[in-house]
Amino acid sequence: MNPHLSTRIQRLLPLALMVICTAIALGAYLQALHYPFSSDDDGYLTDNSRLLGLPFLQLWRLFTEPYNSAFEFLPLRELSYWFDLNLFGLTPAAFRIHNIVLYLLSLPLVYGATLGIWRYFRPVDISGAPWAAAAVTALFALHPTLVEPVVWISGRKYMLPNFFSLLALWFALNVKRDHGFFAPYAAAALGAFLAVMLSKATYVPVAAIITLLWVLFWRDLPASRRHPVLLLWPGAILLLAAIFTLIFIANGGGLAGMKKIPFYFGIETLTRTLAVLGWLARLAISPENRHFFYPIFGEGFSAMVAVGAVTVVAAGWGALAMLRHRSLEGFAAVVFLLLCLPYLHLVPYSPPSLISDRFLSLAVWPATLLLVALTWRLKPVPRIVLLLVVAL
């Protein structure tokens, strides 16, 4: 066989794996096109006369106040809804196709971000990086936590920031240069993160992830090129995160219409938080049947507290490991915890059972990255068998 043809085939095989897994998931999602609007869709769309009647020349208003019944300040989500409404009217299939397109656009970014992360943390295995990135992307594409945000029209507020978050991470990874940081990519990462915050402010941990990467990149530079001025880039993204978090809170934060439970202290405050984290970790790696909501209290509560505690310990180990040497597993553990933080019920609210698959729509990426990184230490045959079992 022509060696050039053989090399080309080897490069295409990882992409073929992603295409097959994406096609399987897409076949499932397309079955939902005929579903009607449901649940929060009415408040966001069918009964939202303010958004329906908003003229084109007044779209700027979306960036000044909430335009939905839940008082959520999500300007880019509302803007995407506005275009769907004006192009296709109240046609549920059109809104679901938009969600599916965002899902499909996110997958190349998952691959690109994973490829960059793998090459950085495991430079000795650069040749295996395309296959590892393809495996992570395939598992991400098939993961059941994405069913809810993709199929549910109201899940747009997760699919949109997923896309922009992965885009921001991809830009952030391409910042690294031997002489310092490549400013155009750093600026692009800031712009993509701005879009993240205008899509859903609970994705604010993405700023901490990018900051972590940029500080690691800065530490890698020779002492003569490690200029403190380069740290202005991670400082800028943290400042941007803080500003837009405050704006989100000032504009309602999605909690204006939600009944708060009086905050209290005690051991249950800690155990409830750990149980939520335990549920999120369980849903990220388990193949169990999926439901809309999951109970925090009840049967298995102690087990979920234990799983949550193990997740915290793993993230702590990951942070220490990254301080000592490049640790892909440590990075994945830390990123998973960071992306779960906004959903840990640090302040309780009603109803008390709001653990849902959609909360993991981005956090499932570091979970699958950790799984693949661990299995990559096995020999090829058991590694492939294990990943096939997980995928099935």
Beta strands, then each sheet from edge to edge (+ up, - down):
strand 1: 176-177
strand 2: 180-181
sheet 1: 1+ 2-
end
